[in-house]
Amino acid sequence: MESRPSETAILRWLAAVGAVVTALSVEYIAHYDLGYSRQEIRTQAVIGAAIIGLLMAAEYLGKKLRKPNDRKGRGPEPLHDSRNPAGES
């Protein structure tokens, strides 16, 4: 039986290919139409990639380090004990 890649893996590959095509298109326009030098484009690209990488790392680590929500799907925390509405002991 043949193993197929998951839908998530396929979507990630498509996103990566789309990002490469977009970056090459923007580079072409910036260099040939707007007149930026390759060094100017390279510096801005490195800064942009660093910012995107930091945002992705923050999102990934935020999901991994977040405490599990044990009240999931049960609504907000009640303000008082519904079994003892008067607060008596």
MDTraj code that builds the backbone (N, CA, C; nanometers):
import mdtraj as md
import numpy as np

residues = "MET GLU SER ARG PRO SER GLU THR ALA ILE LEU ARG TRP LEU ALA ALA VAL GLY ALA VAL VAL THR ALA LEU SER VAL GLU TYR ILE ALA HIS TYR ASP LEU GLY TYR SER ARG GLN GLU ILE ARG THR GLN ALA VAL ILE GLY ALA ALA ILE ILE GLY LEU LEU MET ALA ALA GLU TYR LEU GLY LYS LYS LEU ARG LYS PRO ASN ASP ARG LYS GLY ARG GLY PRO GLU PRO LEU HIS ASP SER ARG ASN PRO ALA GLY GLU SER".split()
xyz = np.array([
    [0.0847, -0.1171, 0.0000],
    [0.0000, 0.0000, 0.0000],
    [0.0895, 0.1238, 0.0000],
    [0.0516, 0.2216, -0.0764],
    [0.1318, 0.3427, -0.0927],
    [0.0907, 0.4478, 0.0099],
    [0.1921, 0.5063, 0.0737],
    [0.1677, 0.6118, 0.1719],
    [0.1585, 0.7465, 0.1014],
    [0.0557, 0.8250, 0.1337],
    [0.0370, 0.9553, 0.0706],
    [0.0691, 1.0647, 0.1722],
    [0.1203, 1.1790, 0.1260],
    [0.1467, 1.2888, 0.2190],
    [0.0159, 1.3459, 0.2735],
    [0.0233, 1.3973, 0.3943],
    [-0.0969, 1.4529, 0.4563],
    [-0.1378, 1.5826, 0.3865],
    [-0.2604, 1.6219, 0.4096],
    [-0.3118, 1.7448, 0.3494],
    [-0.2348, 1.8662, 0.4005],
    [-0.1957, 1.8628, 0.5275],
    [-0.1183, 1.9728, 0.5853],
    [0.0167, 1.9856, 0.5164],
    [0.0822, 1.8735, 0.4894],
    [0.2121, 1.8772, 0.4224],
    [0.1993, 1.9339, 0.2810],
    [0.0946, 1.8947, 0.2111],
    [0.0736, 1.9462, 0.0755],
    [0.0483, 2.0964, 0.0789],
    [-0.0336, 2.1423, 0.1739],
    [-0.0628, 2.2853, 0.1849],
    [0.0623, 2.3657, 0.2196],
    [0.1484, 2.3097, 0.3034],
    [0.2733, 2.3791, 0.3380],
    [0.3652, 2.3905, 0.2171],
    [0.3730, 2.2848, 0.1376],
    [0.4549, 2.2905, 0.0155],
    [0.3995, 2.3935, -0.0818],
    [0.2684, 2.3964, -0.0981],
    [0.2075, 2.4950, -0.1874],
    [0.2316, 2.6374, -0.1378],
    [0.2239, 2.6578, -0.0073],
    [0.2510, 2.7902, 0.0492],
    [0.3966, 2.8295, 0.0273],
    [0.4887, 2.7349, 0.0434],
    [0.6303, 2.7641, 0.0230],
    [0.6586, 2.7989, -0.1230],
    [0.6008, 2.7234, -0.2147],
    [0.6202, 2.7517, -0.3580],
    [0.5601, 2.8879, -0.3931],
    [0.4433, 2.9170, -0.3400],
    [0.3816, 3.0472, -0.3626],
    [0.4660, 3.1615, -0.3083],
    [0.5274, 3.1408, -0.1924],
    [0.6131, 3.2436, -0.1340],
    [0.7370, 3.2674, -0.2197],
    [0.7947, 3.1608, -0.2732],
    [0.9124, 3.1750, -0.3590],
    [0.8768, 3.2508, -0.4867],
    [0.7660, 3.2149, -0.5483],
    [0.7234, 3.2831, -0.6710],
    [0.6955, 3.4310, -0.6432],
    [0.6314, 3.4602, -0.5323],
    [0.6029, 3.5988, -0.4955],
    [0.7321, 3.6768, -0.4714],
    [0.8263, 3.6176, -0.3989],
    [0.9529, 3.6852, -0.3709],
    [1.0300, 3.7137, -0.4998],
    [1.0337, 3.6175, -0.5905],
    [1.1038, 3.6397, -0.7170],
    [1.0365, 3.7479, -0.8006],
    [0.9044, 3.7517, -0.7988],
    [0.8320, 3.8552, -0.8732],
    [0.8588, 3.9936, -0.8159],
    [0.8537, 4.0053, -0.6837],
    [0.8803, 4.1346, -0.6196],
    [1.0237, 4.1784, -0.6450],
    [1.1183, 4.0850, -0.6400],
    [1.2589, 4.1173, -0.6663],
    [1.2773, 4.1675, -0.8085],
    [1.2146, 4.1035, -0.9031],
    [1.2251, 4.1432, -1.0435],
    [1.1711, 4.2849, -1.0637],
    [1.0540, 4.3115, -1.0077],
    [0.9933, 4.4441, -1.0225],
    [1.0792, 4.5506, -0.9550],
    [1.1276, 4.5208, -0.8343],
    [1.2084, 4.6191, -0.7613],
    [1.3389, 4.6486, -0.8349],
    [1.4006, 4.5484, -0.8947],
    [1.5302, 4.5680, -0.9603],
    [1.5150, 4.6319, -1.0981],
    [1.4299, 4.5773, -1.1811],
    [1.4221, 4.6222, -1.3194],
    [1.3259, 4.7402, -1.3417],
    [1.2172, 4.7456, -1.2662],
    [1.1207, 4.8533, -1.2882],
    [1.1429, 4.9726, -1.1954],
    [1.1788, 4.9469, -1.0702],
    [1.1950, 5.0552, -0.9736],
    [1.3394, 5.1016, -0.9582],
    [1.4352, 5.0256, -1.0088],
    [1.5743, 5.0669, -1.0103],
    [1.6543, 5.0430, -0.8829],
    [1.6060, 4.9584, -0.7925],
    [1.6839, 4.9272, -0.6718],
    [1.8021, 4.8374, -0.7082],
    [1.9146, 4.8578, -0.6380],
    [2.0293, 4.7693, -0.6613],
    [2.0044, 4.6357, -0.5918],
    [2.0794, 4.5357, -0.6318],
    [2.0623, 4.4034, -0.5705],
    [2.0985, 4.4059, -0.4221],
    [2.1966, 4.4872, -0.3824],
    [2.2349, 4.4972, -0.2414],
    [2.1207, 4.5560, -0.1580],
    [2.0526, 4.6572, -0.2098],
    [1.9396, 4.7150, -0.1369],
    [1.8272, 4.6133, -0.1209],
    [1.8025, 4.5393, -0.2249],
    [1.6978, 4.4371, -0.2195],
    [1.7363, 4.3275, -0.1211],
    [1.8621, 4.2859, -0.1226],
    [1.9094, 4.1783, -0.0361],
    [1.8958, 4.2168, 0.1115],
    [1.9362, 4.3397, 0.1465],
    [1.9309, 4.3840, 0.2855],
    [1.7867, 4.3869, 0.3352],
    [1.6970, 4.4419, 0.2571],
    [1.5571, 4.4483, 0.2977],
    [1.4946, 4.3092, 0.3055],
    [1.5366, 4.2204, 0.2162],
    [1.4835, 4.0842, 0.2182],
    [1.5275, 4.0098, 0.3444],
    [1.6520, 4.0294, 0.3852],
    [1.7012, 3.9631, 0.5066],
    [1.6264, 4.0154, 0.6291],
    [1.6043, 4.1452, 0.6361],
    [1.5306, 4.2028, 0.7484],
    [1.3872, 4.1495, 0.7508],
    [1.3226, 4.1465, 0.6350],
    [1.1863, 4.0937, 0.6275],
    [1.1785, 3.9472, 0.6656],
    [1.2751, 3.8679, 0.6193],
    [1.2765, 3.7248, 0.6527],
    [1.2987, 3.7042, 0.8025],
    [1.3831, 3.7864, 0.8638],
    [1.4075, 3.7756, 1.0081],
    [1.2805, 3.8070, 1.0867],
    [1.2086, 3.9103, 1.0457],
    [1.0843, 3.9467, 1.1152],
    [0.9807, 3.8354, 1.1011],
    [0.9654, 3.7828, 0.9799],
    [0.8693, 3.6739, 0.9585],
    [0.9094, 3.5506, 1.0393],
    [1.0381, 3.5186, 1.0410],
    [1.0854, 3.4040, 1.1183],
    [1.0589, 3.4198, 1.2671],
    [1.0809, 3.5396, 1.3205],
    [1.0541, 3.5634, 1.4620],
    [0.9050, 3.5515, 1.4932],
    [0.8206, 3.6031, 1.4051],
    [0.6766, 3.5911, 1.4273],
    [0.6312, 3.4455, 1.4237],
    [0.6859, 3.3680, 1.3296],
    [0.6495, 3.2262, 1.3208],
    [0.6977, 3.1498, 1.4437],
    [0.8195, 3.1809, 1.4909],
    [0.8722, 3.1144, 1.6104],
    [0.7884, 3.1492, 1.7329],
    [0.7469, 3.2754, 1.7434],
    [0.6639, 3.3161, 1.8573],
    [0.5303, 3.2431, 1.8554],
    [0.4703, 3.2282, 1.7377],
    [0.3435, 3.1566, 1.7280],
    [0.3618, 3.0086, 1.7641],
    [0.4667, 2.9471, 1.7123],
    [0.4920, 2.8049, 1.7384],
    [0.5189, 2.7804, 1.8868],
    [0.6075, 2.8613, 1.9451],
    [0.6399, 2.8430, 2.0861],
    [0.5219, 2.8789, 2.1750],
    [0.4420, 2.9759, 2.1332],
    [0.3234, 3.0110, 2.2099],
    [0.2256, 2.8958, 2.2180],
    [0.2104, 2.8225, 2.1095],
    [0.1208, 2.7065, 2.1099],
    [0.1784, 2.5933, 2.1933],
    [0.3100, 2.5740, 2.1864],
    [0.3727, 2.4636, 2.2586],
    [0.3779, 2.4888, 2.4091],
    [0.3973, 2.6138, 2.4503],
    [0.4171, 2.6447, 2.5914],
    [0.2886, 2.6845, 2.6631],
    [0.1797, 2.7016, 2.5885],
    [0.0530, 2.7427, 2.6483],
    [-0.0005, 2.6332, 2.7386],
    [-0.0581, 2.6733, 2.8501],
    [-0.1173, 2.5759, 2.9416],
    [-0.2430, 2.5176, 2.8776],
    [-0.2689, 2.3898, 2.8997],
    [-0.3909, 2.3316, 2.8432],
    [-0.5136, 2.3926, 2.9105],
    [-0.6186, 2.4084, 2.8334],
    [-0.7427, 2.4666, 2.8839],
    [-0.8345, 2.3530, 2.9261],
    [-0.8436, 2.3287, 3.0610],
    [-0.9255, 2.2160, 3.1049],
    [-1.0739, 2.2513, 3.1089],
    [-1.1121, 2.3769, 3.0895],
    [-1.2536, 2.4146, 3.0843],
    [-1.3004, 2.4280, 2.9409],
    [-1.2327, 2.3672, 2.8499],
    [-1.2608, 2.3799, 2.7070],
    [-1.4063, 2.3448, 2.6754],
    [-1.4751, 2.4408, 2.6145],
    [-1.6111, 2.4161, 2.5703],
    [-1.7166, 2.4252, 2.6787],
    [-1.6782, 2.4619, 2.8013],
    [-1.7751, 2.4664, 2.9093],
    [-1.8133, 2.6086, 2.9484],
    [-1.7673, 2.7076, 2.8743],
    [-1.8046, 2.8453, 2.9036],
    [-1.7123, 2.9085, 3.0058],
    [-1.7423, 3.0325, 3.0440],
    [-1.6564, 3.1049, 3.1375],
    [-1.6680, 3.0510, 3.2793],
    [-1.5707, 3.0833, 3.3604],
    [-1.5676, 3.0433, 3.5005],
    [-1.6838, 3.1105, 3.5733],
    [-1.7632, 3.0358, 3.6545],
    [-1.8734, 3.0986, 3.7264],
    [-1.8209, 3.1960, 3.8328],
    [-1.8988, 3.3028, 3.8593],
    [-1.8583, 3.4024, 3.9566],
    [-1.8890, 3.3594, 4.0990],
    [-1.9824, 3.2692, 4.1188],
    [-2.0188, 3.2221, 4.2522],
    [-2.0508, 3.0741, 4.2437],
    [-2.0594, 3.0127, 4.3584],
    [-2.0928, 2.8715, 4.3645],
    [-2.2440, 2.8563, 4.3527],
    [-2.2913, 2.7950, 4.2464],
    [-2.4339, 2.7845, 4.2203],
    [-2.5026, 2.6888, 4.3190],
    [-2.4263, 2.6023, 4.3858],
    [-2.4863, 2.5107, 4.4831],
    [-2.5133, 2.5794, 4.6162],
    [-2.4382, 2.6880, 4.6412],
    [-2.4534, 2.7595, 4.7657],
    [-2.4651, 2.9088, 4.7359],
    [-2.5833, 2.9541, 4.6863],
    [-2.5962, 3.0914, 4.6367],
    [-2.5779, 3.1980, 4.7443],
    [-2.6055, 3.1697, 4.8687],
    [-2.5956, 3.2709, 4.9745],
    [-2.4543, 3.2816, 5.0283],
    [-2.3657, 3.1908, 4.9923],
    [-2.2280, 3.1939, 5.0386],
    [-2.2136, 3.1404, 5.1797],
    [-2.3133, 3.0642, 5.2269],
    [-2.3079, 3.0097, 5.3627],
    [-2.2207, 2.8868, 5.3673],
    [-2.1608, 2.8634, 5.4808],
    [-2.0705, 2.7477, 5.4968],
    [-2.1432, 2.6249, 5.5378],
])
top = md.Topology()
chain = top.add_chain()
for i, resn in enumerate(residues, 1):
    res = top.add_residue(resn, chain, resSeq=i)
    for name in ("N", "CA", "C"):
        top.add_atom(name, md.element.get_by_symbol(name[0]), res)
traj = md.Trajectory(xyz[None], top)
